[in-house]
Amino acid sequence: MKTIIVPTDFSTTASNAADYAVHFAQQVKAERIVLLHAYEIPVAIDPMMPGIQIPEIDGFRESAEKRLYQFRADLLLKYSNTGLVFDIHAVYGSILSALEDFGENNPIELVVMGITGGGALEETLIGSNTVHIAEHSHIPLIIVPAKSSFKPIQKLLFACDFNDAEKYIPVEQIGNMQQLTGAALMVFNIEAEPDEFEQTFPGTVMGESFAVHSVLEKLNPSYHFSHDENFIEGVNHFVDEQQVDLIITVPKEHNFFAQLFSSSHTKKLAFHSHVPILVLSKNN
């Protein structure tokens, strides 16, 4: 891995994500961090409207670039001994379009984003830029919770749905992260108590489990199972108990995050506020 992209809106959480990215880059021996800022013209100023002054549009770009230069200067001062190269890239449009624009000429290996905005996680993450990227992009994404600080990654947890494992598990991507970090890989499956069908036909469940073992065999993971009616609480407990450093998820449906961070759950911060989440796209 050579380059890590860090989108920023210059918020505290975005700065925290940049700090995480720097330390992560050192662990995986990355060479460059690109600070990416996507700016948009306020609704009251439509660049397609007759009469809009080009200098006004240029002003937004110049302001964005000025803030990026300052952000880079702060990071260079803070991390002068890392040997990392810090580049900047300002693009008009959404973050997703900015990533696509950058990726046309530069292969993107990893994006690191913070949970932007103020307030509780479930109020700020759902529908935010971070989750929009996770749901609509195939680029590996590390989501860094606002209160997270970097810890050397020694334990990876793959929260795994056993259904159709051979069709969706991105073995190569998971293996790459395991190799880059040198971390141990744990596969964790949590389900509600067995239903009547599973009790009557246990072979189906065993078959799904065997499929996962076959797909992930070369990664030599350890396997952990739990029955819990509350998926979030079950994962939270395991993450805390095992001191997991990075959770890997592969959303199969667009409503994954809505479930994951639902405000109906008793814990305000899913997976605890200190544990980042690596989102990988399912195997095609």
Beta strands, then each sheet from edge to edge (+ up, - down):
strand 1: 3-7
strand 2: 32-39
strand 3: 85-92
strand 4: 111-114
strand 5: 141-144
strand 6: 155-159
strand 7: 184-191
strand 8: 222-227
strand 9: 246-249
strand 10: 277-279
sheet 1: 1+ 2+ 3+
sheet 2: 4+ 5+ 10- 9- 6- 7- 8-
end
